[in-house]
């Protein structure tokens, strides 16, 4: 608050009071959530300056219900995926010049009343991204299905390894708060559920501060059963993380194995020459092994160098912006 002194009068500049309050936007990705979106929107409106729902090609009344209750609705003509919905919400938050973007699911799993606690570390300047974790302080969530616990743990470990040694315990939580710095700097491209991990990996690369806040979760509150096969879904996320890791660390992920293959091929080649020198014959199996290892190694090394060069060029171009 600014205090101005004018001719022995004390005047309070109310604009400073308004400016000191962060502009909080709640973004809700939704796909066929007409049964639960109303409660989520109404509760979110109590803790936000604006609520934006991204209707990702729903075939039901999700968009109409959200709009009638006061939310702004972004419509995708077809179902593009969770990641695509989050990208649309990020773009809209940037257009609105939001200080904080909070994302949470529309299916009733997250409690909008906890928006305040998730936003707090970001508003206080203690973090650039706050993740609402299902595991902080409570161990594994009591009502989380066992297969989900295992899947989340595996994906989280891969995400932490790919982000440069992060310590997040719940990399798949969609309940998050993003501060202005993260809104302005984060870049992500995945359209599926792996976007949650991609954001954390990019945050690690950009040295953004990430913290976790304990939140509750409900899997038995009228929430519809996921239409995704859990095994296929988990495999897709894991493969996407591996792909991201290869893109970010090509020399480690491709170059090192390539060198091992090349050296192995050379060993088989020396063995082949040794046999030929003594017995004057070519051992076909050894020759094929030598050729395969050498070609695989050369291909992996050349791909690693190419990806590394592209990544360096992209970093330089981004640095000039």
QUIRASUL-V327238 format. One record per residue. N is the residue number from 0. RES is the residue in one letter. PHI is phi in whole degrees, 0 to 359 (* if undefined). Layout:
BEGIN
n=(N	N)
res=(RES	RES)
phi=(PHI	PHI)
END
This chain:
BEGIN
n=(0	1	2	3	4	5	6	7	8	9	10	11	12	13	14	15	16	17	18	19	20	21	22	23	24	25	26	27	28	29	30	31	32	33	34	35	36	37	38	39	40	41	42	43	44	45	46	47	48	49	50	51	52	53	54	55	56	57	58	59	60	61	62	63	64	65	66	67	68	69	70	71	72	73	74	75	76	77	78	79	80	81	82	83	84	85	86	87	88	89	90	91	92	93	94	95	96	97	98	99	100	101	102	103	104	105	106	107	108	109	110	111	112	113	114	115	116	117	118	119	120	121	122	123	124	125	126	127	128	129	130	131	132	133	134	135	136	137	138	139	140	141	142	143	144	145	146	147	148	149	150	151	152	153	154	155	156	157	158	159	160	161	162	163	164	165	166	167	168	169	170	171	172	173	174	175	176	177	178	179	180	181	182	183	184	185	186	187	188	189	190	191	192	193	194	195	196	197	198	199	200	201	202	203	204	205	206	207	208	209	210	211	212	213	214	215	216	217	218	219	220	221	222	223	224	225	226	227	228	229	230	231	232	233	234	235	236	237	238	239	240	241	242	243	244	245	246	247	248	249	250	251	252	253	254	255	256	257	258	259	260	261	262	263	264	265	266	267	268	269	270	271	272	273	274	275	276	277	278	279	280	281	282	283	284	285	286	287	288	289	290	291	292	293	294	295	296	297	298	299	300	301	302	303	304	305	306	307	308	309	310	311	312	313	314	315	316	317	318	319	320)
res=(X	X	X	X	X	X	X	X	X	X	X	X	X	X	X	X	X	X	X	X	X	X	X	X	X	X	X	X	X	X	X	X	X	X	X	X	X	X	X	X	X	X	X	X	X	X	X	X	X	X	X	X	X	X	X	X	X	X	X	X	X	X	X	X	X	X	X	X	X	X	X	X	X	X	X	X	X	X	X	X	X	X	X	X	X	X	X	X	X	X	X	X	X	X	X	X	X	X	X	X	X	X	X	X	X	X	X	X	X	X	X	X	X	X	X	X	X	X	X	X	X	X	X	X	X	X	X	X	X	X	X	X	X	X	X	X	X	X	X	X	X	X	X	X	X	X	X	X	X	X	X	X	X	X	X	X	X	X	X	X	X	X	X	X	X	X	X	X	X	X	X	X	X	X	X	X	X	X	X	X	X	X	X	X	X	X	X	X	X	X	X	X	X	X	X	X	X	X	X	X	X	X	X	X	X	X	X	X	X	X	X	X	X	X	X	X	X	X	X	X	X	X	X	X	X	X	X	X	X	X	X	X	X	X	X	X	X	X	X	X	X	X	X	X	X	X	X	X	X	X	X	X	X	X	X	X	X	X	X	X	X	X	X	X	X	X	X	X	X	X	X	X	X	X	X	X	X	X	X	X	X	X	X	X	X	X	X	X	X	X	X	X	X	X	X	X	X	X	X	X	X	X	X	X	X	X	X	X	X	X	X	X	X	X	X	X	X	X	X	X	X)
phi=(*	258	248	250	254	230	50	62	248	262	243	267	278	293	297	296	295	295	292	284	273	294	272	257	248	259	251	236	285	216	218	53	241	297	281	238	296	299	296	295	296	298	290	293	299	286	235	218	279	204	243	239	251	260	275	270	73	295	256	249	264	307	296	297	297	299	293	294	272	110	272	279	241	259	251	264	295	222	287	260	116	303	298	296	294	296	298	296	292	298	298	291	297	294	297	280	58	291	278	219	248	251	248	207	282	266	269	91	292	264	261	301	296	271	303	302	287	288	286	307	299	287	295	284	83	276	207	268	223	245	256	284	266	277	246	293	70	243	66	289	304	298	259	279	305	301	296	292	301	296	298	296	297	296	297	295	297	295	295	299	295	284	269	92	90	294	237	294	261	216	286	257	291	266	268	217	234	242	279	301	299	289	299	280	252	294	229	209	226	293	261	265	292	292	300	302	286	300	299	293	295	292	298	296	295	266	60	280	277	239	230	241	233	293	226	270	214	231	254	229	234	78	282	292	290	299	275	273	294	299	292	294	299	297	296	298	294	299	295	293	295	300	299	296	296	296	294	276	233	295	293	282	280	244	296	297	298	297	296	299	297	297	296	297	298	294	297	297	295	297	299	300	295	297	295	295	295	271	254	54	216	257	280	301	298	291	297	296	297	298	297	297	296	295	296	297	297	296	295	296	293	295	294	298	295	296	296	296	296	295	297	296	297	297	297	294	295	294	291	275	289)
END
